[in-house]
Amino acid sequence: MLFRSTLDQGTVTLRQGTVKVDLAARGGGSTNPVTLAGTIPLNPRSPGLELRLASRGDGLRVLTQLAGDAVTWKRGSTDLQLLVRGSLSDPIANGFIRLRGGEYQLVGQTLTDVEATVLFDFEQVLVQELKARVGRRGSIQGEGRIGLWRQLTAEPTLALQVKEVPFAMSRIAARSDGRLTLGGSLGSPALGGELTISRGKINAQPGQVS
């Protein structure tokens, strides 16, 4: 996949062990940019880290390009405000991301009516709202929290309800219902839960007898 983007603004300077960035980029046919500005100390233990990431409208189209063919942005509006501070070795984050009226192609599956509100609260991510339609009758709903960099508790803290979600693999097509749980952190998630597979079809290739 060819990654194409437009750099509306780009300034990167290095001075006294600190990198200063001021960037604005658009891609994937977006009309709104993603902006990144702030300072990054070269010493991982230095407390001078301060980065602001922001976008609105369709600006995050540029980020979906990084996922290649796995994610295709059809429509929707996204508001993102994120501030990362502290140090590279021990960062904290504050902000939010809000998705409204989203439609995406995700790993061959169509997601519509995507609505989500996610808060970044220091060292955890709070999923206040997450819902989407999958295919014609399927749906996903989720809420809870998960560690941003580190595991919060030994038990899973983020849950996803899956209802009549279709899936297809080589020679198999079916639907799934159940509940998935996520623990650990965003960087190292631990998946659990229980799914029921029903209404499946198997396309078995006829064998040949010599």
N, C-alpha and C positions, 0 to 999 in steps of 0.2 A: 504494500500500500504506500502511495506517495503522500507524504505529509506536507501540506501547504499552509503557510500562515503569513500574515502581514504584520510587520513590526511597526506600529504607529509611533512608538517612542522607545528608545533604547539607550540607556546610559549606565555604564558599569565602571567604577573607579576603585582603585586600591590605594589606601593611604594609612600609614602607621598601623599595619596589621589588621585593618578593617576593610571589608568590601562593601561599597555602597552601590545599590541597584535602584533603577527607576525605569521600569519596563511597562509597555502596553502592547498587547498583541491580539490579533483577530485571526480566526481560521475556521475552516469547515463551512464557509458561507455566512458566518455570523456578521451582524451589523454592529454589535457592541463588543468592546474589548475586555480582556482580562488584564488587570493591572497588578503589578508587584513592585513594592517600594520598601526600602529600609536599609538596615545595616546588618552585616554578618561578620562577626569577629573570626579571624583565622584560628585563634586559640579556642579549642572546644570548651574549655572551662571558663572562658571570659563571659561575664554577665551582660555584654553589650548587644546581644541578639535582639533585634526588633524588626519584624517583617509584617507588612500589611498586604493581604491578598483580597482583591475585590472584583466583583463582576455583577452584572444585572442583565435582564432580558435573555438573549441567546448567546451571551458571551462565552459560556462554558463549552460551546461547540468545539473550541480549539483544544480542550482537554480530552474530549471523546475521541479525537483523532489519534491520541497516543495509544488507545486500546485497539487500534487497527480495525479489522472487520468484526470484532466481537461486539462492538457497540455502534449503533447508528442513531443519530439524533434526528427525529422527524419534526417535532414541534414542542413548544412549551416555554415557560418562563422560569428563570432561576435568579434568585438574589443571594449573593455570597458576600459576607464580610468576615474576615478572619485576621486576628492579630496574634502573632507568635512572638513571645518574649523569653527572657532568661538567658540560657546558654545552649550551645549545640548539644552538649552532653546532658542537659537537664532543662528542656524547654517546657513552657506552658502555653496553652492556647485559649483564646476567648473569641467568640463570634457565633455566627449562625449560617446555615444554608437553608433556603426555602425553595421548594419546587412546586410549581402550579401548572396544571393542564398539560403535563408531560406525555409524550408518546415517543417510545424508543424501541429499537430493534436490538435485543440483547441475546447474543449467542443463538440466533435463529428464532427467538421467541418474541412476539409483539407485546409490549407493555403499553397500555393506554390509561388515561385518567390518573396519571401518577401525581400524587399529592404527598408532600413530605415537609416536615419541619424538624431540623436537627440543630441542636445547640452544642457548641464547644465550650466546656466549662472547666478550665484549668487542665486537669489531667484525665478528664473523662468526656465521652460523647453521649449526650442525652437525645434519644430518639423520641420526640414528643408525638409525632404523627408520621405514619408511613402506610400508604395504601395504594394499590394499583390493580387494574384489571389485566388478566393474562389470557390471551386468546378470546374466545367468544363468551365463556362462562366462568373462567377461573378468576381467582382473586388472591391477593396477598395483603396481610395487615401485620404491622409490627409496632412494638414500643419497648422501651427499656433503656438501658445504658451499657456502655462498654468502655474499657480503658483505652485511652488514646495511645499511650506508650507502654503502659504496664497493666498487668492483670489487676482488677479491682478486688475480687473475692474469689474463693475457690469454686463457688457455684456460678452457673450461667446467669447473666443479668439482662440479656436481650432476647426477646422471643418473637418469632414470626409464625403467624397462622396461615397455612396454605390450604386453599379450598378449590378443588376441581381444576388444578393447574395441569395443563397438558404438557407432555414432553415426548420427545422422539429421539431414538438412538438407532444405530444400524439394525434394521429389520424389526425394531420394536417401537410401538406407539401405545401410549397409555395416558392415564391421568393420575394425579397424586393429591392426597388430602392428609393433613396432619399438622404437627407443630414442630418447628425447628428452634433450637436454642443456640445462642452464641455466647461464649465466654472468652477469657484471655484478653487480647487487645486487638486494635485494628491492624497492627503490624504482624501479630501472631494469633489469629483467631482460633478458637476451639469450637468445632461444630458438633452438635448433639441433637437429640429429639427423636421423633418417631413419625414415619410416613407410611401411609397405606396406598398401595398401588392397585388400581382397579380399571375395568373397561379396557384392558390391554389387547393388543393385536400383535401377533408374531408372524412375520413373513419368513417362513422357513424355506430355504432353498432345497428343492427336491434332490435326494441323493441319487447316485448313479451306481448301478450294479453291473460289473463287467461280466 
